[in-house]
Amino acid sequence: MRDLRPDVPADTEGFARVRRLALPYILFTPESVRHVLTRSHPAARFRSLVAEEDGEVIGTAQVALAHESTEPGQAYLNVHVHPEHTGRGAGHLLVATAEEYLASLGATRLYSWVLDEPASVRFAERHGYRAGRPARFLRLDLAHGTLPPLPETPAGVELRTAADFAADPRPLFELDAETVADEPGEVTLAYADYEAWLAETWEHPLLDLDLTVVAVVDGRPVAFTVAYSDGTTRYFTAMTGTSRAHRGRGLAKLAKLHSLHRARAAGHTEAFTGNDAGNGPMIAINKWLGYEFCATEVRYVRELG
């Protein structure tokens, strides 16, 4: 068991392969794994760990302080093991190593996403974690499903893509910071570092600027849907939100619908997204768009000390 080596292609490919097999509802590529490892904010003290067997990566962990949280002492650890290599101690070793590292940094509360299936739940509870908020993964068949037709864009609203903001993405950072602060969840985030956002979010290799759709009013972005793609067939909505002053007008719904139409036209055949179980407005939008449930994750928490 060791730290991931981002400069070794076999490591990042092995890490991405395990994540894709264990969590097929999110996009992972060697490039995205390398990006998160090398571009995460220094204050996060981010580490990626791998467990190996006969030279093959069979387990992974991503570990970090929640440095953007409004409450100190919070941290994340997410562990996944190759489905054909469970029950051999890799998961236990990864959790123990991750917890020791986070405790040394002063973390007092650890959060971990756990698939809501018996083996994963038993594993989390054996290690002292208790269930928190659930979230659901949803899938939309873009190849054979039917999207709602595109409505007329409301007067005073202009739809653009993130590519239109390439010269100055700061307005998108400001919208992202406002909407993420209102997202439901145990950890309240506050984005304040524009340069860090550029490095981590704007320059993420999976971010698709042409599929990320932005609703603009009076020259300012007021709603958006952030699209990731793997460059082939799979598409993932990373974030959808509206500024507080423009909520209730259906602008996020409009942006996401346009993004999905663009994704289908670009040849993507599967769309995935995730919803906190308490996010009623977004659940309603995704149901209207035709998404179907495919899995549940639960945010488990453990108190240290």
C-alpha positions in Angstrom: 0.0 0.0 0.0 1.5 3.3 -1.1 0.8 6.8 -2.4 -0.3 7.0 -6.0 2.5 8.1 -8.4 0.9 10.5 -10.9 3.8 10.3 -13.3 3.4 6.5 -13.7 0.8 5.8 -16.4 0.1 2.3 -15.0 -0.8 3.8 -11.6 -3.3 6.4 -12.8 -4.8 3.9 -15.2 -5.1 1.3 -12.5 -6.7 3.8 -10.1 -9.2 4.9 -12.7 -10.0 1.3 -13.6 -10.9 0.4 -10.0 -13.0 3.5 -9.6 -14.9 2.8 -12.8 -15.6 -0.7 -11.8 -16.6 0.1 -8.2 -18.5 3.3 -9.1 -19.7 3.2 -12.7 -22.0 6.2 -12.4 -19.2 8.8 -12.2 -16.6 9.6 -14.9 -13.0 8.6 -14.2 -10.0 8.7 -16.5 -6.3 8.5 -15.9 -6.1 12.2 -16.7 -8.8 13.2 -14.2 -7.1 11.1 -11.5 -3.8 12.8 -12.2 -5.5 16.3 -12.3 -7.1 15.9 -8.8 -3.9 14.6 -7.3 -1.7 17.4 -8.7 -4.0 20.4 -8.8 -5.8 20.1 -5.5 -5.4 23.1 -3.2 -2.4 22.7 -0.8 -4.6 23.4 2.2 -6.6 20.2 1.4 -3.4 18.1 2.1 -4.8 15.7 -0.5 -3.5 12.2 -0.9 -4.4 9.3 -3.2 -3.6 5.9 -1.9 -3.5 2.5 -3.7 -3.5 -1.0 -2.5 -1.8 -3.5 -4.8 -1.7 -7.3 -5.3 0.9 -8.8 -7.5 1.6 -5.4 -9.0 -2.0 -4.7 -9.8 -4.0 -1.8 -8.2 -6.9 -3.4 -6.5 -8.0 -0.7 -4.1 -8.0 3.1 -4.0 -8.5 5.9 -1.4 -8.8 9.7 -1.9 -8.2 11.6 1.3 -8.4 15.3 2.0 -9.2 18.0 4.5 -12.4 19.9 3.8 -10.5 23.1 3.6 -13.3 25.1 2.1 -15.7 24.1 4.8 -17.0 26.8 7.1 -16.4 24.4 10.1 -12.8 23.4 10.9 -11.7 19.8 11.5 -13.8 18.1 8.8 -12.3 15.8 6.2 -13.1 13.3 3.5 -12.0 9.8 2.8 -13.5 7.7 0.0 -12.3 4.1 -0.4 -13.1 1.7 -3.3 -11.9 -1.8 -3.9 -12.0 -3.8 -7.2 -15.2 -5.9 -7.1 -13.2 -9.1 -7.7 -10.7 -8.4 -4.9 -13.0 -7.6 -1.9 -12.7 -9.4 1.4 -8.8 -9.6 1.3 -8.1 -6.7 3.6 -7.3 -4.0 1.1 -10.2 -1.8 2.2 -9.3 -2.1 5.9 -5.7 -1.2 5.2 -6.7 1.9 3.1 -9.1 3.1 5.8 -6.6 2.7 8.6 -3.9 4.5 6.7 -6.2 7.3 5.6 -7.6 7.8 9.2 -4.1 7.9 10.7 -3.1 10.5 8.2 -6.2 12.7 8.7 -5.9 12.5 12.5 -2.3 13.7 12.2 -3.6 16.8 10.5 -6.1 17.5 13.2 -9.3 16.2 11.6 -12.0 15.4 14.0 -14.9 14.4 11.8 -14.6 12.2 8.7 -17.0 11.8 5.9 -17.2 8.9 3.4 -19.5 8.1 0.6 -20.7 4.5 0.8 -22.8 2.6 -1.7 -26.1 1.5 -0.1 -25.6 -2.2 -0.5 -25.1 -4.8 2.3 -21.4 -5.5 2.0 -20.4 -1.8 1.8 -22.7 -0.8 4.7 -21.3 -3.6 6.9 -17.8 -2.5 6.1 -18.5 1.1 7.0 -20.3 0.3 10.2 -17.6 -2.2 11.3 -15.1 0.7 11.1 -17.2 3.0 13.3 -19.0 5.0 10.7 -22.7 5.9 11.0 -25.2 6.7 8.3 -25.9 10.3 7.3 -27.6 11.8 4.3 -28.4 9.7 1.2 -27.8 10.7 -2.4 -29.0 9.0 -5.6 -27.3 8.4 -8.9 -29.5 8.7 -11.9 -29.0 7.6 -15.5 -30.6 8.9 -18.7 -30.5 6.9 -22.0 -29.6 9.5 -24.6 -29.4 7.0 -27.4 -32.9 5.6 -27.1 -34.7 7.9 -24.6 -36.8 10.9 -25.5 -35.8 14.3 -24.2 -38.5 17.0 -23.7 -38.5 19.4 -26.6 -36.6 22.7 -26.3 -39.0 25.5 -25.3 -38.7 29.1 -26.3 -36.1 31.0 -24.3 -37.7 33.6 -22.1 -37.4 37.2 -23.0 -34.3 38.9 -21.5 -32.5 35.5 -21.1 -29.6 34.5 -23.3 -28.1 31.0 -23.4 -24.4 30.6 -23.8 -21.8 27.9 -23.2 -18.9 28.0 -20.9 -16.6 28.3 -23.9 -18.0 31.9 -24.3 -16.4 32.7 -21.0 -12.9 31.3 -21.8 -11.3 34.8 -21.8 -12.7 35.6 -18.4 -14.4 32.8 -16.4 -14.6 34.8 -13.2 -18.4 35.4 -13.5 -18.9 31.6 -13.6 -16.7 31.3 -10.5 -18.9 33.8 -8.7 -22.1 31.9 -9.7 -20.5 28.6 -8.7 -19.5 30.0 -5.3 -23.1 31.3 -4.6 -24.8 28.1 -5.6 -22.5 25.7 -3.9 -23.0 27.6 -0.6 -26.7 26.7 -0.8 -26.3 23.0 -1.7 -27.8 20.6 0.9 -25.4 18.5 2.9 -23.5 18.1 6.1 -20.5 20.1 4.9 -21.2 23.8 4.1 -18.7 25.1 1.6 -17.5 28.6 0.9 -15.5 29.2 -2.3 -13.2 32.2 -2.0 -10.0 31.5 -3.9 -10.5 32.2 -7.6 -7.0 31.0 -8.6 -7.6 27.7 -6.8 -11.0 27.4 -8.6 -9.3 27.9 -12.0 -6.8 25.2 -11.2 -9.1 22.7 -9.8 -12.4 23.3 -11.6 -12.0 25.3 -14.7 -9.0 23.4 -15.9 -10.4 19.9 -15.0 -9.8 17.6 -18.0 -13.3 16.3 -18.0 -15.0 19.7 -18.0 -16.8 20.1 -21.3 -17.0 23.8 -22.1 -19.2 23.3 -25.1 -21.8 21.3 -23.2 -21.8 23.5 -20.1 -24.7 25.8 -20.6 -25.2 29.2 -18.9 -28.3 31.3 -18.7 -27.3 35.0 -18.8 -29.4 38.0 -17.8 -28.3 41.6 -18.3 -24.8 40.3 -19.2 -24.3 38.2 -16.0 -24.6 34.4 -15.6 -27.5 33.6 -13.4 -28.0 29.8 -13.9 -25.9 27.0 -15.3 -25.4 23.3 -15.6 -21.8 22.1 -15.5 -21.1 19.2 -17.9 -18.3 16.6 -17.8 -17.7 14.2 -20.6 -15.2 11.4 -21.3 -14.8 12.5 -24.9 -16.7 9.5 -26.2 -20.2 8.4 -25.1 -20.6 9.2 -21.4 -21.8 12.6 -20.0 -22.1 13.6 -16.3 -23.7 16.7 -14.8 -21.3 17.9 -12.1 -23.4 20.9 -10.9 -26.7 22.7 -11.7 -27.7 25.8 -10.0 -29.3 29.3 -10.1 -28.4 32.5 -8.3 -30.7 33.4 -5.4 -32.2 36.4 -7.1 -33.3 34.4 -10.2 -34.7 31.2 -8.6 -38.2 30.0 -9.5 -38.0 31.0 -13.2 -37.0 27.5 -14.5 -33.6 28.7 -15.7 -31.6 25.8 -14.3 -34.0 23.4 -15.9 -33.7 25.2 -19.2 -29.9 25.2 -19.1 -29.8 21.5 -18.3 -32.2 20.6 -21.0 -30.2 22.5 -23.6 -27.0 20.8 -22.4 -28.6 17.4 -22.8 -29.7 18.2 -26.3 -26.2 19.3 -27.1 -24.7 16.2 -25.6 -27.0 13.9 -27.6 -26.2 15.8 -30.8 -22.5 15.4 -30.0 -22.9 11.6 -29.9 -23.1 10.9 -26.2 -25.3 8.0 -25.4 -25.4 7.9 -21.6 -26.0 10.8 -19.2 -25.5 10.5 -15.4 -26.1 12.8 -12.5 -26.4 12.7 -8.7 -28.9 14.2 -6.3 -28.9 14.8 -2.6 -32.1 13.1 -1.4 -33.2 16.4 0.2 -32.8 18.4 -3.0 -36.4 18.4 -4.0 -36.2 21.0 -6.8 -33.4 19.2 -8.6 -35.0 15.8 -8.1 -38.2 17.2 -9.8 -36.1 18.6 -12.7 -34.3 15.3 -13.3 -37.5 13.3 -13.2 -39.0 15.6 -15.8 -36.0 15.2 -18.0 -36.4 11.4 -17.9 -33.6 10.3 -15.6 -34.1 7.0 -13.9 -32.7 5.8 -10.5 -29.6 3.5 -10.7 -27.9 3.5 -7.3 -27.8 5.1 -3.8 -24.9 6.4 -1.9 -25.0 7.3 1.8 -22.7 9.9 3.4 -21.3 8.1 6.5 -19.5 10.0 9.3 -17.1 9.1 12.0 -16.0 11.3 14.9 -12.4 11.1 15.9 -11.1 11.7 19.4 
